[in-house]
Amino acid sequence: MRALWRVVAIIVAAAVGAVLLPIAINFATDQPLPLWLEPYQSWSWPAVAVLGSLAVILGFTAARGPATRPAVTGKVRPGARERALENVHEQVARQLTIKLGDIARADIRAERRPDAVSPVLSAQVRRLNAPEGATSTTVRHAFEDSGCSLLLLGQPGAGKTTQLLELAADLLGEARDCAGPVPVLIDLGGWGRDRPLLPFLKRERTVDSLREWLLGRAQESYGVGTRIGRTWLDKGELALLLDGLDEVADEVRPELVGLLNELSDAHGDLVLVVASRIAEYERCPPLQLAAASAILPLGREQVSAYLAGAGSEFADLGRALDADESLWEVVDSPFWLHVLASVARAPGVGGLAETAQPSERRRRILDAYVAQALRRPRPELGCYAPEQVLRWLGQFARSARHLGWTTVISPQVMPSVFKGTVPAGFIAALLPTLGVALPVASVLQAGAMLATRFGALSTVALAPLPATVAAILVAKWAVGGHIRWPFDRRSWIVGTLAALPLAAAGYALQTMMADPPLFPDSPNFSLALLIGFTSAFLPMVTLGAVGALINFWTADSTDEEIRIGLSMSFLGAGAVGVVCLPLAVFGVLPWTGPFLAGFAGVWIGTALAGGVGILSGNGVIGAWLPVAVLIAARLLPVRANRFCRFAAATGLLIPAGYTRTAYRFPHMIFVDYFADHG
C-alpha cells in the first residue's frame, strides 16, 4: 500500500509541477491563455499558491523513503536505572497490596499449551528435554522454561494480573542483583481505541507506532522517558509484561497480535510476556512466542488447603462451603475466593443450590458484595442511594469498557472520554427525524438558492450534492442498526417539517457571509461556493455532534451505506426536478446556467463544510455534549470527584496512583458487572 501511494504521489507531483503549476503562473502573469479560462482570472494567484504547495508536499512525500525509527544517540544518565527500578518497585508493591489482588494467595498452577502459540523455530534454541503434554507447573517455572517469551492464558478472575505482578517483583530482584532487564507491566486495553475526528484521517498502525505507544505507557506509569526506554529496549534491558490482550477491541486485536509478532521478531532478545483470557485469544491469530501456559482453575483440594492455612480470616467461607455444596463450583479462582469470603455470611448468598446457572450464582454473589460494600463509607463523604450509586458506577463502567481499561476518568477532568457512551435509546426517537431532516434541509436550501442563477437543469444536478454527504453519513445509522431504512411515513413528514427551520438557518448563514463576495471577478463561482458551504454546514455540525453521542464512525463506507445514501440523493434530485422543471416550462426559471462554475463552487463548498462542520460538531460541541446529556439523564454525578471518593471508601473503586483524582475498578469483572447491571 505504501509503494502504491508513492507511485501515485510521484505521478501527481509530476503532473502538478510540470503542467498545472506553469499554466497557473502564466495565468497570474497575464500571459495568453485559452478563452475558456479567462473568466477565472481572479483565481490565478490562489491557484499558484495551492498548486505550488501541493507540488512541494507531493514531491517531498514521493522523494522520501519509508519511515524508519530514528537511531538512538547519546548515553543514559547515571542513576536512571536505579530510579526506574525504584519507581517500578513502588507501583508493583502498591498493586500487590490492593486487597483483591493480594489477599487470596492460593497455590496457582498452570499447564502448558503448546498449540496456543506459533513460535519461529529458526529464531530460538529449544530445550531438548522439555516435558511434553499439558504438564502442571507454576507460572514462574513456565516463564523460565519458555526462555522469557511466554503467553499466559486464563479464565476471568484466574489471577493473570496478580501472576504478572509477582513475576515483575521477581524480575526486579534479578535486575538489582545481576543487572537483569527492567520489568514494566503495561495494560494493553487502551490500544487501538483512539479514533480520528474524521475517518479518512486514520493513521496506519505499524510496529514503530506500537513501540512508541508502549514506551509512552511506560513513561506515564513508571516515569521511564521514551528515549531511555527505547535505548533499553534496543539493548534488551527492558522486559515487557503486557496484560489485558483480551480487553483490546475485537476488530483490532488480530492487528495487535501481528504487530506484537513483528516487535518480538525485531528484538530477538526481548523479554516478553502477554496475558489474555482464553476465549478472546482463541478469536485471533496465534502469537509467535516461545511457549504458552494456561492457569488452571482452583480445585477443591487447593481451596481446602488454602482455607486451612488462612486461619480464622476465612472461617466463615469454610462454613458456607460446608453448608452449600454448590459454592464449590464458584470458588475456582483467586478472585471468586476472595469475593465469596467477603460475603460468606451475607443473606443473599444462601440458597444458591436452587440456582442452576453458575453465571446467576456469581451475579448474586456480586450483588451481595456490592450491597455490603455500600455500608462501609463514612457519613462525611456524602450519602447516596444504592440505586444512584449503581447507576453512576454503571456509566463509569460503560465508559471504561468502551476504552478497554478499568480506569475511571472524571468528567470534570476529561469529558471527551465519554464520547460514544450515551445509551442509544436516549436519542433513538430523534434519529429517524434527523435522518430525514438533514439531507432534506440541504436540498431545500441549495435548490432554492441555485434555481434563479444557474437554471432548472443545473439545479436538479447540483442541489443534491450537499445532501449526498449527509445522506451517506445518515446511512451509517441504518447500517449500524440505529434507525430503520426505508423510513416510515411519520418520519418523512416530521423530518420534512423539521428541515424547514434548518434550511432557514442555513439561508441566514448564507446571507451573513454573502457580503463582501469571496471572488468579485467570479460571482457565479463565489455564489455556488457559498451555497455549497452553507447548505451543508449545519447538517454536518449536527452529524458531528450526534457522532459524539453514539459512535457510528467507520473508516470506510460500505456498499450498503453508499447505496442508501445515493437512494436518498436521487429522491432529493427527483423532488427538486418536480418543482423546478415545471417552472422552467412556464418560463419562471431559465433552463440552463453557468454549470461549470456552479459545479466547482458547490463541490468545493460542500467539501469545506464537511470538514469544518464535522470537526466543529464532534470536536467542539462533542467535547461536552455527551457529559451534559448523561448528567441530565442522571447517569453521571454533577460532583464526580466527590462521588469517586465515596466509591473508593466503599472499595468499589480503588486509587489508580497516577493523580489524586484517578481511580479504577478493582477488576475487569467489576467493569462487566456494573456495565451490564448498573
N, C-alpha and C positions, 0 to 999 in steps of 0.2 A: 504493500500500500504506500509506503514511504517512497519507494522507487518510482511508482506511477505518479505520485504528486510532484516529484522533482522533474519528471519529463514534462508534465503539464505546465509547471511553473516556467521551465525553460522556453517552451513554445509561446506561452502568453507573454513572457517578458520580451522575447524577440519581436513579437507582433506589436506590442505596445511601444517598445523603444525604437524600432526601426520604421514603423509605418504610422501609427496613430499620433505619436508624440511630434514627429516632424510636421505632420499636417496641422496639428493644433498650433505649433509655433508659427508656421506660415500664416495661419488664420489670424493669430494675435498680432502679427507684424504687418497686416494689411496686404499680404501677397495675394495674387489672384487665386480663386478657388471656384469649384463648381457652383452654379447658380442656386442649387437646392440647399446649399449651406449658408447662403448669405443672410437669411432671416435670423440665424443663430449667432450673429457677430458678438453679442454680449456674453456668450458662453466661453469666449476664446481663452482668456487668462485663467478662469476657474478650471477649464479643461486642461490647460498646460500644467497647473498645479497638481490636479488629481492624477493625470496620466504620468507626469514625471515621478510623483511619489510612488505610484503603482509600479512603474518600471524599476525604480530603485529597490522597492520591497521584494518584488518577484525575482529580480536579479540576485539580490542577496540570498533569498531563500533557495534559488536554484544553484547558486555557486557553493553554498556551504555544505559540508558533508553531514552525515548523520550525527545527531547529538551524542557526545561522549561525556563520560563522567570526568570532571576536572581532576587532574593529578593533585595529590595531597603534597603540600610543601610545608616546610618548617618542622619544628620539633614540639613535642608536648612538654609543657612546663613541668618542672619538678613539683611533686606533691599532688598532681592532678589525679593520679591513680589512687592514692590513699584517700583523697576526698571523695572520689567516686565510690570506692568500696564502703566508706562510712555512710554515704547517702543511701546506697542500696541496702546496707545493713539496717538502717533506721526504718526504711519503708517495708522491708521484708519482716522485721521483728514486729512492727506495728500491725501488719496484716495478720501475722500468725497469732497475735494476742487477741484478735477480734473473736468474740465468743463463738459465733457459728463456725469460724474456720479453725478453731483450736480445741474446743472442749472435747470433741469426740475423736480421740486419737486411737482408733481401733487398729488392729493389725491388718493393714491394707495389702492385699495380694493382687498380682497381675499375671496374665497369661500371654504368651507370645502369639502374635497374629501375623505371621509372615506374608499371608496373602493380601494384607491391607496396604502394603507398600510395593513400589516397583523400583527397587534400587538399581542404580547404574553400576553393574558389577565391575566394569573396567575402571571405575574411579574409586575403588575401595579394596581393602585387604580383608577377606572374610576369615573368621575363626573356623578352622577345620574341625575342631572338636565341639562346636556349638551344639547343644541339645536340639533335637527335632521335635516337632509337635507342639501342642499347647501346654508348655511347661509352666507351672506356677512359680512365681518369683516375686521379689519386691521391685518397686519402680526404680529404686537406686541401682539394683543389680541389672535390671533391664537396660538402663541408661549406659552403664559401663560396658555391658556385653555388646551394645549396638555401636560402640566406638563414638559415642557422643552425638549420635544422629538418630533421634527416636520420635516416633508418632505415638502419643498417649491417648487412648480411647476410653470411653466410659459412659455409663448412663447418667441422666441428670442427677446431681447430688452425690455422685460416686466419690468425689474428693479429688477431682483433677487439679483444681486450682491449689488446694492445700498441698498436694504432692509436688506441684511445681514450686511452691513457696519453700517447702522443705528441701527440694533439690537445689534451689537458689541458695539457701542457707549453707548447704554442704559445699557448694562451689565457692561461696565466699570464704570459707575456711581454707580451701585449697588455694584460692587466689592470694591469700595472705601468707600462707606457709611456703608455697612453691611457685609463686608467680603465675598461677593459672589465669584463665580468661575472666574478665569481669562479667558476672551474670546480670542480665536485665530482663525482668518479667514484663511483657508488653501484652496488652489486651488488643486482639485483632478486630473486636466487634465494630469499631468505628470506621474500618477501612472500606472505601468504595461508597460511602454514604453521601459524600459531598456531590451536590448537583449544581450545574451552572444555571444562571438565570434564564439562559436561552439554550435549547437542546443542541444547537449547532456549535456552541462554544465548548462543548465537552472535549477535554484533552485525553489523548491516548495514554493509557496506563502502561508503563514499562517497568522493567526490573530496577532501573535507576530511580523512578518515581517511588517504587515500593521501598527501596533502600532509604531514600530521603524521608519517607513517611515514618519508617521505623526509627530512624535516628531522631526525628522530631519528637516522637513519643518518649524516647529515652531522655531527651533533654527536658521535656515537661515533667516527667516523673522522678528523674534521678539527678537532674542538673548536669548531665553529660553533654557538653556542647557538640553540635553536629559535626564540626571539623575534627574534633578529638575523637568522637565516635567513629567517624569514617576512617581515621588513621588506625584505630584499634581493630576495626572490622577487617581492614585490608591485611593487617598483621596477624589475624587470628587471635586477638586479645580481647574479643567481646563474645560472650555466649548469649545467644538469643533464646529465651524461653517464651514461646508465643502461645497465649491462652485464648480460647474463645473462637476457634475457627468456625464452629457451628453458629456463632452469633453474626457472622458475615451474611449479608443478604444473599438469598438463594441464587439470584441472577448473576452475581459477580463472584460467588465462591469458586466456581471452576477456574475463572480467570486468575484469582489469587493463588490457587494451587499451582497453576502453571508458572506464575511469577516466583513463587517460593522455590519451585524446582530450578528455575534459572538462577536464583540467588544462591542456592546450595551448590549448583554447578560452577558458578563464578568464583566462589570461595570454597575451595576444596577442603580446607581445614576448619570450616565453620562449625562451631558447637551449636546445634540447632535441635530444639525440642518443640513439637507442635501438639497441642491438646485440643480435642474435639469430642462432641457427643457422637455416638456411633451412627445413629440414624441419619444425621445431616451429612456426615462424612461419606457414607455409602452412596450419596447422590452426586458425588463429584469425582473427577479423575483421581487416581492414586498419587500420593506424594512419592517422590524419589528419594526417600530417606532410607537409612541402612536397615532399620528394624521397626517393628510396631508391637505394642503391648496394649492389652485392654484390662482395665481394673475390674476385678471380679466382685460380684455382689457379696455382701457380708452373709455368712452362713450362721446357722443357729449356734454352732459351737463357738464361733468367733464372738458373737454378741454375748453369749453367756460368760465366756472368759473375760470379756471386757467389763461386763457388769460386776462380776465377782471382784475384779481388781479395782473398780472405781469406788468401792465403799458405799457409804450412806447417801452420797450425792445422787445416785441413780436407783435408790431403793424403791421409790415409787414406780419407776419404769419396770423394774423386775416384778413387782406385784401385779402391775397391769398386764404384763405378758403372761403371767401365770393364770390370770382371771379370764383373758380373752385370747384364744389361740390365733384368731385372725390377725392380730397385731404383728405376729412374726413375719407375715408377708409384706408388711410395710417397712419394717426395720431392716432394710437390705443395703443401706449406705450410711456413711457418717452424718450426712445432712439430716436424714429422717430419724436417725438415732438420737440426735440432739433435740430436734423439734418435738419428737414424741416424749422424750424425757422431760421437757419443759411443761408439757400439758398432760402428764400421765394421770393426774387426779382430776382433770377438768371434766365437768359433766357431759360436755358434748362429745367426748371420746368414747364413752361407754356404749356398748351395743353395736360395735362395728361389725360383729359377726353377721348381723342381719343385712349388711350392705355387700352385695355380690361383687361389684366392680372395685378393683384396687384404686382406680383414679378417684372414685367417690369417697373412699376411705381417706385418701390423702387430702382431699379437699376439706373434709370435715375436720381433720386434724389441724390443717392450716386455719380453718375458721376458729377453732378453739384457741390456737396460738395467738392469732390477731386479737381476739376478744380479751385474752389475758394480758396481752401487751398494752392495750388501751387503758388498763387500770394502773399503769406504772407512773405516768408523768406527774410532776409536781404542779400544784394549782397555779403557781405564779407564771407558768409557761402558757397559760391560756386554757380555755375549756371549749372543746369541740365535740359535737355529737358524733357517735361512731359512724353513722351513715355518711356524714360530711367528710370524715377522715378517709373512709374507704373511697368515696367519690374523688377526692383530690389526689389520693395516692394512686388511684386508677388512671387518672390523666397523666400524672408524672410517669407512671409505668408505661403507658402507651407511647409517650414521647421517648422514653429510654429505649423501648423495644424498636421504635421507628429508626433510632440512630444506631442500634446494635450494641448498646452498652448498659451498664447498671447505674450509671451516674445520673443524679438528679440535678438539673440545671434550673435555677430560679428564674422565672420570667422577668423579675426585676433586674437581673444581671445580663441575661442573653435571651430576649424574647424571640429571636429568629429560630431557635431550636424547636419551637412549637409549630413551625410551618408544616402543613400537610397532616396534622394530627387532629384536626377538628372532625368529629364524627360526621360522616356523610349525611346522616339523617337530619342534621340540623339545617342544612340548606338544600335538601333533596327536592323540596317543593318549589324552590326558586329556579332550579337548574333548567327544567323544560321551558319556562318562560324566558329566561335569559338566552337559552339556546335558539329561540326564535327571534327575540328582540334585537340581539346584537347584529346578526347579519342583515336583518330587515332594516334596521336603522342606517346601516352603511349604504344599502341600496337606495333607500329613500333620499338621503341627503345627496349622495353622488348623482343620482338620476335627476333630481330637481335642479341641481346646480350646473350639470353638464348640458342639459337639453337645449337651453336657449343659445348657447355659444357654439356648441360642437355638433348640433343636428341630431335627428332621431336615431339614425343608424349608428352613429358613433356612440351615442348614449347607451343604446342596447348592448353594444360590445364592451364599453368601458365601465359602466356603472357597477357590474358585478365584481370587478377586480378587487376593490377594498373588502367586499364581503367574502371573497373566496378564502382569504387567510383566516378570517374569523370563523368561517364555516368549517374549515379543516380542524381548527382547534376545538370547536364545539363537537366535532365528530369524535374527538378523543374521549369526550364524556360518554358518548354512546358505546364506543368500543370497550371502554373501561367499566361499563355497567352502571354508570351514574344516572343515565337517562335512557329512555326507550326511543328507538327510531323504527318507523316514522313517528312523528309527533301526532298526538290526538288532536281533535278539533278544538278542544278547550285551550290547549297550549298555543295553537296557532292564533286563536282570537285574542287571548290575553297577551301573548307575546307581541302581536302586531300593535295592539294599543299601547303597550309599554315602549315600543320602538319610537313612538311619536315624540315624547319628551327627549329621548336620546338624540334623535335626529335634530330636534330644535336646538339642543345644547351644542351639537356639532356645528350647526349653522351659525350660532352665536360666536363660537370659537373662530370660525372662518371669517366672520365679519371683523372681529378684533384684529386678526392677522393680515387682513387684505390691504391695509394702507400703512406704509407705502408698499407697492408691489416689489417682489423679490428681484425680478428681472424686467425692468421697464421696457427694454427693447424687444422682449419676447412675451407679450401679455398673455398669449394663449397658453404657452408652456407654464408661465407663472401661475395662472388661474388653475390649470389642471393639477399642478403640483400641490397647490393649497387645498383643492378639493380632495385629492387622494389622501393627503395627510389628515385633514380634519374629519373626514368621514370614517377613517379607520382608527383614529387616536383613542377616543373614548371607549369603543368596544375592546381595544387591546388593553387599555388600563383595567377595564373590568375583568377581562380574561386573566390578566396577570394577578389581580387580587384574588380571584377565585382559585387560581393555581396555588396560592399561598395557604388557602383553607383546606383544599383537598388536592393531593398530589396526583395530577393526571399527566405530568410531562413525561414524554418518552423521547429518546434520542432521534428516532426516525419515525416518519409517518407510515403506517401500514397501508396496504392496498384498500382495506375496508374503510379506513379513515379518509383516504383520498376519494373513494367512491361516494361516501356520504357527503363530504364537503362539496364535491363537484355537483352532486344532485341538488343540494341547496342553492348553489350558484346558478345552475340552469333554471331553477324555479324563480330566482330573482331576476334573471335576464328575461324570462317569459313575462313576469309581471311588469317590468319596465317596457317591454315591447307592446303589451296590451294597452298601456297608457300612451306611449309616445307615437307609435305608428299611426293610429287614427288621427292624432293631432297633426302629424305631418301630411296626411292625406287631405285634411281640410285647410292646409296652409298655415296653421298656427305655429308650427315648428318647421325649420328647414330640414331637408333630408340629410344633408352631409355638412361637414365642417372640417377644420384642421385636425385630421385624425392622428397624424404622426406626433404633433406637439401634444395633443391630448393624451395619447397612449404613453409617451415618455413621461409626462408630468404625473399622471395618475399612478403609474407603476412605481416611479421613484418616491412619490409622496406616500404611497401605501407601505413601501419597504421601510422608510424612515419612521412612519407611525408605528409599524410593527415592533421595531427595536426599542424606540423610546417609550412607547406605551406599555409594553410588557415589562421593561426594566422599571418603569415608574410604579406600575401596579404591583409587581412581585417583589421588587427590591425596596421601595419606599413605603408604600401603603402596606404591603405584605409583611413588613418587619414587625408591625404592632397589631395588625388586624386580627390574626388568629388568637393572640392573647386576649384582646378585647372581647372577642366572641366567647372564648372559653370562660372568662371571668363573668361575663353577662349571663352565661348559661350555668353559672355556679359549679363549673368543673375545675376551676383553679381558684386558690385563695387570693384575696387582694393583698394581704400582707404575707407573701410567700416565705420570706426569710424567717419570720416568727413561727409559721407553721412547720417549717423544716426543723427548727429547734425542738418543737413539740414532738414531732415524729421521731427525732433522734433520741429523745428521752424515753420513748416507748420501746426502742430497739428495732422498730420497723425501718428506720434509716440509720446509717452509721456514717461518721465523718469520713470524707474521702481523703483528707490530709493535704489537698493542694492549697486551699484557702479556708478561711473561717466559715465561709458560706457554701462550701462544697460538701455534698452528701451523696451517698449511693445506697442502693438496696443491698441487703446482706448477701443475696444470691440471685442468680437469674431465675430460679424457681419462683421467688417472690415477685419478680417483674412479670412473669407469665400469670401468676395468680391474681395480682391486683389489676393487670390489664384486662383480664377476662371477667373478673368478678367485681371490680371497683366501679 
